[in-house]
Amino acid sequence: MSGAKEIRNKIKSIQNTKKITKAMEMVAASKMKKVQESMGRSRPYSEKIKDVIKNVGEGVLEYKHPYVVSRNEKNIGVIIISTDKGLCGGLNVNLFKHFMKYLLEFKDKKIGIKAVIVGRKAEVFAKRVGLNVVGSITNIGDKPQVSDLLGIIKIIIDLYMSKDVDSVYLLYNKFINTMSQCPIYEKVIPIQRKVFGDSNTKRKYWDYLYEPEPEKLLELLMKRYIESLVYQSVVENIACEQAARMVAMKSATDNAGELIDTFKLMYNKARQASITQELSEIVAGAEAV
């Protein structure tokens, strides 16, 4: 019965693992619901400030903010947003794979890259591929505040304003639904024309009345725009993390259940074989007597 005993121990071990994955699935589902609510609350502000930026871009301004002036890319900055923890399926792997083709393209063109990191997994990735990390933040939790991100946002903005980088990109996972998360890699500075609207549409020759001067007001407005983009991206990524973890843990729980059924069948066969062998030995002994 030594074989049957080993199988029985494996069954107990897998049953314990199944309890853990089931609990993690339920926790992830609960957190995902809360993060989705937070994401829904922040979206109206993010969408409204995009409308304001669009209107400003369509206005006739003598002053052009540096955020709307394109430069020849010699150095770029990248804000990479990932998770702090694992056990969320291929969420981070798919994100980094999506970024690698752009990374190789920049290296071929000999464009310098400076990275700002959000999340421990992105730190590991940046070290592995040899990125120049100029700032990082980890362990922001499931309820980040804009104030938590101001430090890294200031780092990347200062690099752009001092012309140490010529453009800034944002890399994160966008929440589509529970089963689908899409890796996004987009340029955020200088602000792309698509934010201002389609160039084929009729331009509106109008502008706001600025008080105080447009320079001061636009400086504040553009900073708020970048802050809202980064914050919304972080919240979206957290929602993706919880959704991916819930799906991964459900899959692990289902697989554990299938393994338990398989091992139970093996255990019954091993036990039946052992009983048959014992009966054969008893019958053989009786016939010998």
C-alpha positions as CSV (number, residue, x, y, z in Angstrom):
1,M,0.0,0.0,0.0
2,S,3.1,2.3,-0.1
3,G,2.0,3.6,-3.6
4,A,-1.6,4.2,-2.4
5,K,-0.3,6.1,0.6
6,E,1.8,8.4,-1.5
7,I,-1.1,9.1,-3.8
8,R,-3.3,9.8,-0.7
9,N,-0.7,12.4,0.5
10,K,-0.7,14.0,-2.9
11,I,-4.4,14.3,-2.8
12,K,-4.3,16.0,0.6
13,S,-1.6,18.4,-0.6
14,I,-3.6,19.4,-3.8
15,Q,-6.8,19.8,-1.7
16,N,-4.9,22.3,0.5
17,T,-3.6,24.2,-2.5
18,K,-7.2,24.3,-4.0
19,K,-8.4,25.9,-0.8
20,I,-5.8,28.6,-1.1
21,T,-6.4,29.3,-4.8
22,K,-10.2,29.4,-4.1
23,A,-9.7,32.0,-1.3
24,M,-7.4,34.1,-3.5
25,E,-10.0,34.0,-6.3
26,M,-12.7,35.3,-4.0
27,V,-10.4,38.0,-2.6
28,A,-9.4,39.2,-6.1
29,A,-13.1,39.3,-7.1
30,S,-13.9,41.5,-4.1
31,K,-11.0,43.8,-4.8
32,M,-11.8,44.0,-8.5
33,K,-15.3,45.3,-7.8
34,K,-13.9,48.0,-5.5
35,V,-11.2,49.0,-8.0
36,Q,-13.8,49.1,-10.8
37,E,-15.9,51.6,-8.8
38,S,-12.8,53.7,-8.2
39,M,-12.0,53.6,-11.9
40,G,-15.5,54.6,-12.8
41,R,-15.3,57.6,-10.4
42,S,-12.0,58.9,-11.9
43,R,-13.0,58.5,-15.6
44,P,-15.3,61.5,-15.8
45,Y,-12.5,63.8,-14.6
46,S,-10.1,62.2,-17.0
47,E,-12.5,62.5,-19.9
48,K,-13.4,66.1,-19.1
49,I,-9.8,67.4,-18.9
50,K,-9.2,65.7,-22.3
51,D,-12.1,67.8,-23.7
52,V,-10.6,71.0,-22.1
53,I,-7.2,70.2,-23.6
54,K,-8.8,69.5,-27.0
55,N,-10.6,72.9,-26.9
56,V,-7.4,74.7,-25.9
57,G,-5.6,73.0,-28.8
58,E,-8.2,74.1,-31.3
59,G,-8.0,77.7,-30.0
60,V,-5.9,80.4,-31.6
61,L,-3.0,80.8,-29.2
62,E,0.1,83.0,-29.8
63,Y,1.7,81.1,-26.9
64,K,2.6,77.5,-27.6
65,H,3.1,75.4,-24.5
66,P,6.2,73.0,-24.7
67,Y,3.8,70.0,-24.2
68,V,2.4,70.6,-27.7
69,V,5.7,71.3,-29.5
70,S,7.2,68.2,-31.3
71,R,10.9,67.6,-31.1
72,N,13.3,65.3,-32.9
73,E,13.5,62.2,-30.7
74,K,17.1,61.6,-29.5
75,N,16.1,60.6,-26.0
76,I,12.7,59.4,-24.7
77,G,11.2,58.9,-21.3
78,V,8.9,55.9,-20.5
79,I,6.5,55.5,-17.6
80,I,6.1,51.7,-17.1
81,I,3.2,50.7,-14.9
82,S,3.1,47.1,-13.7
83,T,1.9,45.1,-10.7
84,D,3.8,44.6,-7.4
85,K,2.7,41.0,-7.0
86,G,2.5,38.0,-9.3
87,L,-0.1,35.2,-9.6
88,C,-2.0,37.2,-12.2
89,G,-1.5,35.1,-15.3
90,G,0.3,36.6,-18.2
91,L,-0.7,40.2,-17.5
92,N,2.9,41.5,-17.0
93,V,4.5,39.2,-19.5
94,N,2.1,40.3,-22.2
95,L,2.7,44.0,-21.3
96,F,6.5,43.6,-21.5
97,K,6.4,41.6,-24.7
98,H,4.3,44.4,-26.2
99,F,6.9,46.9,-25.2
100,M,9.9,44.9,-26.4
101,K,9.3,45.5,-30.1
102,Y,9.3,49.3,-29.5
103,L,12.4,49.0,-27.2
104,L,14.4,47.1,-29.9
105,E,13.3,49.7,-32.4
106,F,14.6,52.6,-30.3
107,K,17.8,50.8,-29.6
108,D,18.3,50.2,-33.4
109,K,17.8,54.0,-33.9
110,K,20.2,54.7,-31.0
111,I,17.6,56.6,-29.1
112,G,18.3,56.9,-25.4
113,I,15.7,55.6,-23.0
114,K,15.0,56.8,-19.4
115,A,12.4,54.9,-17.5
116,V,10.1,55.8,-14.6
117,I,8.8,52.6,-12.9
118,V,5.5,51.9,-11.1
119,G,5.4,48.4,-9.6
120,R,7.9,45.8,-8.6
121,K,7.5,43.6,-11.6
122,A,8.5,46.5,-13.9
123,E,11.6,47.0,-11.7
124,V,12.7,43.4,-12.4
125,F,12.0,43.8,-16.1
126,A,13.9,47.1,-16.4
127,K,16.9,45.5,-14.7
128,R,16.8,42.5,-16.9
129,V,16.8,44.5,-20.2
130,G,19.2,47.2,-18.9
131,L,16.9,50.2,-18.9
132,N,18.1,53.4,-17.3
133,V,15.7,53.8,-14.3
134,V,15.5,57.4,-13.1
135,G,12.7,56.9,-10.6
136,S,10.4,54.2,-9.2
137,I,7.6,53.6,-6.8
138,T,6.3,50.3,-5.5
139,N,3.7,49.0,-3.0
140,I,1.1,51.7,-3.9
141,G,-1.6,49.2,-2.9
142,D,-5.2,48.9,-4.3
143,K,-6.3,52.4,-3.5
144,P,-3.6,54.8,-4.9
145,Q,-3.9,58.5,-4.6
146,V,-2.7,61.1,-7.0
147,S,-0.4,62.4,-4.3
148,D,1.4,59.0,-4.3
149,L,2.3,59.5,-8.0
150,L,3.3,63.2,-8.0
151,G,7.0,62.4,-7.3
152,I,7.5,60.2,-10.4
153,I,5.4,62.5,-12.5
154,K,7.6,65.5,-11.5
155,I,10.7,63.5,-12.4
156,I,9.5,62.8,-15.9
157,I,8.2,66.3,-16.5
158,D,11.4,67.9,-15.3
159,L,13.3,65.7,-17.7
160,Y,11.1,66.8,-20.6
161,M,11.2,70.5,-19.7
162,S,15.0,70.4,-19.3
163,K,15.1,68.7,-22.7
164,D,16.9,65.6,-21.3
165,V,14.1,63.7,-23.1
166,D,12.3,64.8,-26.2
167,S,9.1,62.8,-25.7
168,V,7.3,60.8,-23.0
169,Y,5.5,57.5,-23.4
170,L,3.1,55.6,-21.1
171,L,3.0,51.8,-20.9
172,Y,0.2,50.1,-18.9
173,N,-2.7,47.6,-19.1
174,K,-6.1,48.9,-20.0
175,F,-9.2,47.3,-18.5
176,I,-11.6,46.1,-21.2
177,N,-13.6,43.6,-19.2
178,T,-13.0,40.8,-16.7
179,M,-11.7,38.4,-19.3
180,S,-9.8,41.0,-21.4
181,Q,-7.0,43.4,-20.6
182,C,-5.2,45.2,-23.4
183,P,-1.5,46.4,-23.2
184,I,-1.3,50.1,-24.1
185,Y,1.8,52.0,-25.3
186,E,1.2,55.6,-26.2
187,K,2.9,58.9,-26.4
188,V,1.6,61.4,-23.9
189,I,4.2,64.3,-24.3
190,P,4.2,66.1,-26.6
191,I,0.4,65.9,-26.7
192,Q,-0.7,64.1,-29.8
193,R,-2.9,65.6,-32.5
194,K,-5.7,63.0,-31.9
195,V,-6.3,64.6,-28.5
196,F,-7.0,67.9,-30.2
197,G,-9.4,66.3,-32.7
198,D,-9.2,65.2,-36.3
199,S,-7.3,67.6,-38.5
200,N,-9.8,67.0,-41.3
201,T,-12.6,68.6,-39.3
202,K,-13.3,72.3,-39.7
203,R,-11.1,74.3,-37.3
204,K,-12.8,76.6,-34.8
205,Y,-11.2,80.0,-34.8
206,W,-11.9,80.9,-31.2
207,D,-10.2,80.9,-27.9
208,Y,-10.7,81.2,-24.2
209,L,-10.2,84.5,-22.2
210,Y,-7.3,83.7,-19.9
211,E,-6.9,85.1,-16.4
212,P,-4.1,85.4,-15.4
213,E,-1.7,85.0,-18.4
214,P,-2.1,82.0,-20.7
215,E,1.5,80.8,-19.8
216,K,0.7,80.3,-16.1
217,L,-2.8,78.9,-16.6
218,L,-1.7,76.4,-19.4
219,E,1.3,75.3,-17.3
220,L,-1.1,74.3,-14.5
221,L,-3.6,72.8,-16.9
222,M,-1.0,70.7,-18.7
223,K,0.3,69.3,-15.4
224,R,-3.1,68.3,-14.3
225,Y,-3.7,66.7,-17.7
226,I,-0.6,64.5,-17.3
227,E,-1.4,63.7,-13.7
228,S,-4.9,62.5,-14.6
229,L,-3.5,60.4,-17.4
230,V,-0.9,58.6,-15.2
231,Y,-3.4,58.2,-12.3
232,Q,-6.1,56.8,-14.6
233,S,-3.5,54.4,-16.1
234,V,-2.5,53.2,-12.6
235,V,-6.1,52.6,-11.6
236,E,-6.8,50.8,-14.9
237,N,-3.7,48.6,-14.4
238,I,-4.9,47.7,-10.8
239,A,-8.3,46.7,-12.1
240,C,-6.6,44.5,-14.8
241,E,-4.4,42.9,-12.1
242,Q,-7.3,41.9,-10.0
243,A,-9.3,40.6,-12.9
244,A,-6.3,38.6,-14.2
245,R,-5.6,37.2,-10.8
246,M,-9.3,36.2,-10.3
247,V,-9.3,34.3,-13.7
248,A,-5.9,32.7,-13.0
249,M,-6.9,31.5,-9.5
250,K,-10.2,30.2,-10.9
251,S,-8.2,28.3,-13.5
252,A,-5.8,27.0,-10.9
253,T,-8.8,25.9,-8.7
254,D,-10.4,24.0,-11.6
255,N,-7.1,22.3,-12.5
256,A,-6.6,21.3,-8.9
257,G,-10.1,19.7,-8.9
258,E,-9.2,17.8,-12.0
259,L,-5.9,16.6,-10.5
260,I,-7.7,15.4,-7.4
261,D,-10.2,13.4,-9.5
262,T,-7.3,11.9,-11.4
263,F,-5.3,10.9,-8.3
264,K,-8.4,9.5,-6.6
265,L,-8.9,7.2,-9.6
266,M,-5.3,6.2,-9.4
267,Y,-5.6,5.7,-5.6
268,N,-8.7,3.4,-6.1
269,K,-6.9,1.4,-8.7
270,A,-3.8,1.0,-6.5
271,R,-5.9,0.0,-3.5
272,Q,-7.9,-2.5,-5.6
273,A,-4.7,-4.0,-7.0
274,S,-3.4,-4.3,-3.5
275,I,-6.6,-6.0,-2.2
276,T,-6.6,-8.4,-5.2
277,Q,-3.0,-9.3,-4.5
278,E,-3.7,-10.0,-0.9
279,L,-6.7,-12.2,-1.8
280,S,-4.6,-14.1,-4.3
281,E,-2.0,-14.8,-1.6
282,I,-4.6,-16.0,0.8
283,V,-6.1,-18.3,-1.8
284,A,-2.7,-19.6,-2.8
285,G,-1.9,-20.2,0.9
286,A,-5.1,-22.1,1.5
287,E,-4.6,-24.3,-1.5
288,A,-1.0,-25.1,-0.3
289,V,-2.4,-26.3,3.0
